[in-house]
Amino acid sequence: MSTSNNPHAGKRRSLSIEGHRFLIVGGASLVGSASAELLLRQGAAEVTILDNFFQGSAENVEHLSGDKRLKTVRADVMRLAQLIEATRGVDGVLHLAAVMSLTMDRDPWMGLDVNIRGTQNVIEACCVNDVKKLVFASSTAVYGYGPGIVGDLVETMPFHSVGAPTAATLYGATKIVGEQLCRAAYAKRGLDYVALRYATVYGERQHYRAANALYIVETHDRVRAGLRPRVIGDGSETKHFVHVSDVARANAAAFAADASDVAVNISGPRPVTTLEIVRLVTALAGKDLQPEHIDPEAGKVRLTSGGPWQLDHSLAERVIGWRPEVDMRDGIARLIAWRDAAAK
Amino acid sequence: MSTSNNPHAGKRRSLSIEGHRFLIVGGASLVGSASAELLLRQGAAEVTILDNFFQGSAENVEHLSGDKRLKTVRADVMRLAQLIEATRGVDGVLHLAAVMSLTMDRDPWMGLDVNIRGTQNVIEACCVNDVKKLVFASSTAVYGYGPGIVGDLVETMPFHSVGAPTAATLYGATKIVGEQLCRAAYAKRGLDYVALRYATVYGERQHYRAANALYIVETHDRVRAGLRPRVIGDGSETKHFVHVSDVARANAAAFAADASDVAVNISGPRPVTTLEIVRLVTALAGKDLQPEHIDPEAGKVRLTSGGPWQLDHSLAERVIGWRPEVDMRDGIARLIAWRDAAAK
């Protein structure tokens, strides 16, 4: 492409955190709260949390309320005018607002609206107000689910949907659409962006909306009530998680890196099986309870795969200089400590 | 699933054409006009063409206007109320309304609206009015584009997007979403459907909106003006077409077959290369012109693949009892004859 056609000519592709203003769309969330905390710690001039508080909650960012650089705006990704207002003067936007497979299953109409129209609106607002960089929360769901998912998931892996639940395929398709809308905005309107394909995020302020994270929180709910934990089937199914603090670091790294127009995997140090998760949660909760193996429940959304797999994150290391630091033993210990403290 | 939970209990999955009422959404089109003609010939009690005439044209169905069973409704897939009105008393709905990659490239916002929200609206209207069967026009685009596309494309093939244009990936994603919305409506609301994954459709009443069909019509435009036809690159790129009369037969077969909740490929007898297409069009136009090989134009949407491939249609034969009848020599001859007649 010639320089005259290049909307990026002369632009920097890195956005340092210090002294800059950030907006986190869908920020009153698991990932949003940890990211806001980190951006403030790294010297951001201002961090604004935008949320409609449908899924997010004010409690998630309460621990940051003492910081005068933190602002909160009640707004909705379905309302473009609110996003245009909220992005005025902002340097970097982190777009997290989305519904996941469980909500998509209950209401695909709303799910498609929030994930697709919401992302169109965020991109439009970024372009209108010359936001310097967008970090888009994509997902490992862009590789799909079902028996086709096996081996190393690298960024060139195609999307598998045969044998996958409708809601999971719809969710994955919305993330594919989101990434392509970013690509189109980069090519045609000069918007720099990095898409991060998160593995299943877990950690402090964990909610019940992510199908895979239920393996952690539902196990913890049972064992702390003295009940035997449950494992679906033989427990050999692979899952790959990433701790929320590592995701927050990846978001900050994506802004700061000299990278644009790229999508990279963000995953924890190594994958686990569902049986390992259940045993780990039980042990870290200080319980001596043997898991019981149960049949999958009909009608429940389960994100299955075809055998051992892992979400390879080596491209993220090369492109944004990031790698995970928190292994699951530490991460689950932190999650349990937070839940124990919250229960008091 | 127990019978009590099965919304399909006791329902027939086949819908014979004779004596039944059909609605073709996006019907004033290449595929719509041929399908309306065939449904009328097979004894349909009524065929209603619904179109907003943004892409479709009244000319496309003018040849059927003498038949009192044909009705035309000006309405828009973005207006649910109009679809609910139009599906009242209808037995079968053929949903064709969509924008393709070239339009998606110019305006992804509109493209996502029409292809996703439009399909949501059509499905909603079908469920509200207890339509017996929906035939959804999906596309080979659900397998994607780029170097991953090679070999036999069977219905279990995943979606490839690496190396593909943004607009083509967005278009493919909208068809994946459409199929999954049909699946969800089948499972939760009892709507019987068949999704047909059309190869590139060509034939009488050909338009300029399909990137691959341009290989036919742009070649014909040049050679009938006495200009040498153009081939992009060495012309070895594989394309797979299907004649519009075969697509119309597939649509009717999908209604009549005892099949539901399935997606099948609809393609012509065999694939061709772009050089073969150009030579065939030139010869059938009665011209003795040698093709010139040109470089791909920057910025133009091209639907590339990784090597020889074909869209396997054997599942369609097993499931809806259909196979293609028109080879490309006959099909292009019919297309050229129609263009010559239209030019007079």
Interface residues (C-beta under 8 A of the other chain):
Chain A: M1 P108 W109 L112 I116 R117 Q120 G144 G148 E155 T156 P158 F159 H160 S161 V162 T166 A167 T169 L170 A173 T174 I176 V177 Q180 L181 R183 A184 A187 A298
Chain B: M1 P108 W109 L112 I116 R117 Q120 G144 G148 E155 T156 P158 F159 H160 S161 V162 T166 A167 T169 L170 A173 T174 I176 V177 Q180 L181 R183 A184 A187 A298
